[in-house]
């Protein structure tokens, strides 16, 4: 077994930060190491702290690098330097956790040493945990949508924000989308900020219905989805200058509106960003000087509600909210209505079989995303006559989570496929049980560990 390299100790802001196994490769394709990641965050620390500093952060850790298992860690490690600040958060589930609050470059370096590729701050300051100071607009393209369309939707977002007296600060997401942050006064609750974000999403959809959508359910989406639920309490989004888990180590980059309209996100990586930052500085350096009011946006929300547009579904882990519509996929809701019922969206096929307006079939599931996508390609090869009728949004790839494991599911929406060509769902093997080969002792140990964790989460 190869010996681990000796730790490197860096002097950062007058503190000693130990970088263990500095030569460990975290990005196999690009060859970037843990020390490269640390060096990057030190180079852009001023901008990164403007986005994530002074806020509780979820740690997104890739201990064995990109392509290997990763995990979200809400609780700060017990073994941490005394100068790492934490703050206790209470989540919608009622659980409590102490999360890391980076305040300086040394804290960023310490987080990078834990193989935290990304920065995932909450939209609140550590000093005021109940009132966000940031509204987040997440433009998330459905599969197959080109970058140009995301840029076009960003223009609509900018115009809507201007009309509502809000100042938007755009950045590339570091993946396929665009984020727009709006600094706001700390006057509104999470529920109010989310409602404002929903109103904005619906307004953008109203202005550009052909290219933007506010529909929560994937089977109803098209174009670019404005994800209003990123503003729900306990949700985090990668912040400015965050490295993303992509082969080229792409970075979420703050830009001007004009730059967003002409840029190529692939130009901003862990390798290229330090020089770019040194030459251009932080495009969002003035964001804290422009806090905005949500009053006009909440007035718009009230008008929408009066016109019949009430709340939209919340993410599944949240308790049912007052006024929230049924949290059931539209296609399943129609199936539940039954055949022949008044208002039913079901129709009858030539064989007498009832078919919903959005017929969905599951064609693959696996504990490995790459394997699930390979099964999708095999299914496509087997059904070329079906594939030619599919639109990008008709292929739905979801990560499903259990209590101790996760798996990937691929569904096909056959809504655009002629009824006579629609194939039946394939017979799939059971999803592998990660505990199938576990001994009774291992299961008991796992249960005891989680019992202790639950006990530790209880409020004093």
N, C-alpha and C positions, 0 to 999 in steps of 0.2 A: 504494500500500500504506500503510495507516494507521500512523503512528508509535506505537511502544510508549510507554506512560506511563513517566515517570521512576520509578526505584525509591524506595520509602519506607524509611527507616531507623528502626527501633524500638530503643529502649534497654530491654533486658530482662535483669534480674538482673545489671546492670552490663556487659552485652555489647551490642554493636551487631549487630542482625540486619537484613539487607537484604531487603526484600520487593520482588521484581521484578514489574513489571506488576501492581500491586496491584488495579487495577480489572477484571482479567480475570474474566469470569463463569464460575464452575465449576458452578453449579446453574441452568441456563437457565429452568426453570419458576418457581423462587422468586426468581431474580435475585441470588443470593448470590455474592459475589466472593471472590477469593483473600484479600483483606484481611479480609473477614468471617470466613473460616475461621481465619485467624491470630488474630483478636480473640477468637473463640470459645474456641480452645484455651488462650489466656492466661487467660480468665475461669474455666475449670474445671481449670486446671493442677494444683492440689493433688490432685484426685480422679483425673485422667488419669494422673498420675505414679504414683499408688498402684497403678494397674492395669498400666501399661506401663513405668514408670520402673525403671531398674536392670536391665532385661532386654534381650537382643538383639531387635531388631524388624525384620520384613520391611517394606519400603517399598511401599505400594500406591498407585501414582501415576496420576493422571488429568490429564496435562499440558494437554489441550484441554477438560477439563470432562466432566461427566456426559453419557452418550450417545455419547461418542467413545471411541476406543481407550484402554485402560488396560493397565498391566502391573505384575507383581510384581517388585521389585528386591531381591534378597537382599544384594547387595554394596553397601557404602557408596560413594557417589560419590568419585572420586579428588579432585575439587575441593570440598573441604569445609573449614570453619574448623578450626583446630587444637584448639579446645575441644570439638569433637564427638567423643565417645568411641566406640570400636568394640571388638568382641571377635571372635575367630576361632572359627567353628563348623565342625565336621566333620559332614557329612550322611551318611545311610545309603548314598548312592551312592559315598562315599569322597571327594567333593569338599569343598573348604574355601572358606569365604567370611568376610569381615569384615563384620559387621552393626552397624548403629547401635544404641547404647545411650543413650537419653535419660536425663539425670539432673536436668534443670531445665527451667523454662518456656522458656528461650531455645532449647533443643534442640527442644521441641515447635513453636515458631514457625518454626525453620529447616526442620523436616520439612514443616510446612504450606506453606511457600514453595515446596517441591518438588511441590505439589499432591497431597500425601499426604492423602487424605480420611480414611482409616481408620488406626487404630493396631492393628498385628498383632504382639504380642509372643509370644515362646516362653514356655513355662511354667517357665522356669528363670531363676536369677539369673546375672548376668555372672560372678560369682565362683565359681559352682559349676554347670557346664554339663551334668554327667552325672546329676544328681539333681533332678528337678522339685520345686518347692515348691507346686504347684497341680494338683489334679485338676479337670478341666473336664467338666461335664455339659451337653451341647448337645441341647436339645429342638427337633427339626426336623420340623415338620408336613408331611405329604405334601400335594400339591395338593388343594384343596377343603376341608381341615380348618379349622374355625373357631377363632378366638382363644380362645373359652371352653374348648374341649377342651384346648388347650395349657396353660391355667391349671389345669385339672383334673389333668393329668398332673404339673404342678409340685407340686401338693399331695401326690401319691403319692411323688414324689421326696423331698420334705421329710420325710414320715413314715419312709421307708426310711433316710434319712440319720440321723434322730434315733435310730432303733432300732440303728444301727450305730455310734453315738457320734461322728458327724461333724457339723460345723457348716457348713451351706450358706449361701452369699451369693448371692441371686438378682438378675438384671438382665434387662431386656428386651434382645433381641438387636439391636434397631433395625430388624429386618425382620419376619418372621412368627413367630419363635420366642422361646424363653427360654433363657438361660444360667444355670447355677448353678456358682459357683466354690467349691472347698473348699481352704482353705489346709492344707498337709500338711508334716510334718517332712521334711527333705531326707535321707531314709534309703533311698529306694527308686529303682530304675532306671526308665527310660522303659517298659521291657517290663512291669515289675511294676505300674506305675501304669496302663498301658493294660489289663492283665488285671483290675485292681481296677475300672476303669470298665466293662469288659464284664460283670463280676459284678453291678455295680449296675444296669446296663441290663436284665439278665435278671431281676433281682429286681423291678424296677419293672414289667416286662412280666408277671411271675407274679402280681403284685398287681392289675394292671389290664389284662388281656389284650385287652379289647374296645377300648381307646383308646390303648394304647402298644405299641411293638414294638422288639425289639433285632435284627431281621433285617437283615443287611447288604445283600442284593440288593434293588434297588428293586422288582422284580416281586413280591416277597414281602411288601412293607411295607403297613401300613395305619395310620391314625391318626397318632400322633406317634412319630417315630423317635428313639431315644436314641443319638446318634452317639458310640459309645465310641472310634472310631478317631481322634477329634480329640485323643486323648492319645498317639498314636504320635509317636515322635521326628521332629522337623522340621515337625510340624503347628502351625499358629498359628490363633488365633481372635480376632476383634475384641474389644478390651478395653473396660473401663468408660469411658464418655464418648466413645467413638469415634463419629465421624460415619459414617453409612452412605451408600452411593451410591444413594440414592432421591430422587425428585423433590423431596420436601419436606425433604431434609437431616435425616432422622430420626437420633436418637442412641441408642446402647446405654446404657440408664440403670439404675444401681444403685438398688434399692428394698428395702423391707422385705418380708417374706412377705405381710403383710396388704395392702400396696400392690400387690404383683404380682397378687393375687387380684381387685383391683377396677380396675386401671388400664387406660387406653387408650394403647397405644404411640405413637399419632399425636400425643399431647400433648407429646412430648418431641422437640424439634427444635433445630437450630443457633440458631434465633431465640429460642425460649422457655427453653432450658436455662440460660443464664447467670443469669437472674433466679431460676429455681427453685433453682439451686445456691447462690446467695447467701442465699436465704431458708431452705433446708433443710440445707445442707452435704452432705457425702458420707455416704450411708447405709452405706457399707462402710468407714468410717474405722477400725473396730476389727478388721478382718479379719486383720491381722498379729499380733494378740494372741491368736488362737485357732488355732494350728497343731494338726493332728489326726494321729492314727495310722491307718494303713491295715490294721492287723493283723486286725481283725474282718472287713473287706471281703475280704482275701486268704484268710482262713479260709473265708468263704462261697464264694469262687472254687474252693477245693480241694474243698469238698463238692459243688459243681456238677459239677466234673470227675469226681469219683467216681461221680456219677449219670449220667455219659455226656455232659455238656455240656463239651466241650473248647474249644479255641481257635475263634475265628471268623475269617473272611477278613480279611486286611490290605488296605490300599489297593494298587492295581496297581503303583505305583512302588517298592514295597518288595520286598526279596529274600524268597524263600520262607522261612517261619519254621518251626522245629521244632514238630511237632504241629498245624500249620495245616491245615485241610481243603482239598480241591481248590478252586482259585480259578477256578471256572467257574460261570456263571449256571445256576441249577437247571434251567431249561427246556432249555438247551443240553446239560447233563449227561444229561438224560433222553433227548434225541434221540440222543446218542452210544451209549446202551445198546442201541438197535436194537429192531426189532419182535419181539415174542414172547419176549424174553429174560426170564428169571426176575426178578421184582421190577420189571419195566419199568412205567413210568407212562404208556406210550403206549396209545392206543386207536385204533380204526379208524373212519373216517367211512363214510357210505353209499356213497361212490364208491371205497372201498378206500384212500383216502389216509390215511396215518398222521398223527395230530395230537397234539402234546404237551399235557400238562396245562395248561401256561401258554403258549398259542400267541401269539407276538409277531410283529408286522409293523412294518417301518420305513416310515413314511408321509411323512417329510420330512427333508431335510438341507440345511444352508446355512451359509455362513460368517458369516451375520448372524442373531442370535437372533430379532429382530423378524420377519424374513422367514420363518424356520422356523415361528414361531407363526402367522403369516398362512397358511402352507400347511396347518397343522393346522386352522385355522378353515375353510378351503376343503374339506378332507377331511371335516370334520364336516357341512358343508352338503350334501355329496354323499352321505353315508351317515347320514341321520337315524334310520333304523331300527336302526342299530348303536349310535349315540350314546345312545339311551335305555336301553341295557343297561349302559353303561360306568359304573364307579365312579371317583371322583377319582384313586385310586392306579393306575388302569389306563392313565393317560396319562403316559408317561415321557419327560422332556426331559433330555438329557444334553449336556454340553459335552465334545467329543472333542478331544484334543490330539495334534498331530504334533510333529516336531522343530522346525519353524519356523512353524507356523500352528495355528489351532484352528478348529473348526466345531461346529455344533449339530445334534443328531440327535433326532428325535421318533419314539418307538415307541408302539404301541398293544398292550396286553395284552387279548386277546379271550377271556379265561377266563370272563367272565360273559355272553358273547354266545352265543346258540344256534348250534349248529354250522352249521345251514342258512343263517344270516344272515352268517356270517363272510366278509368280502371278502378277495380276494387282495391282497398288497402291491402298491402301484402301481409302475410303472416310473419310476425316478428318474434325472434326468440326473447325470452324474459330478460329484463335488464339485470346484468350481473349484480349479485349481492356481495358487497365488499366484506361482509362478515361470514360468508358461506364457509370458509375454512378456519374461522377463528375458534379457539378453544373456549370452553366455559370460563376459564380463568381470565382470558383476554377480554371477554365480554363483561365480566364482573368488574375488572379493572377499569374499563372504559366507562361503565355506568357510575362507578365510585368517583372517578375523576370529574364527571359532569355533575354529580351530586354536590361535590365540594365547590365547583364553580358556581352552581346555582345558589348555594348557601352564601358564598362570598358576594354575590350580586345583590343580596337583600339589603335594603336601607337599614341604617342603624336605628 
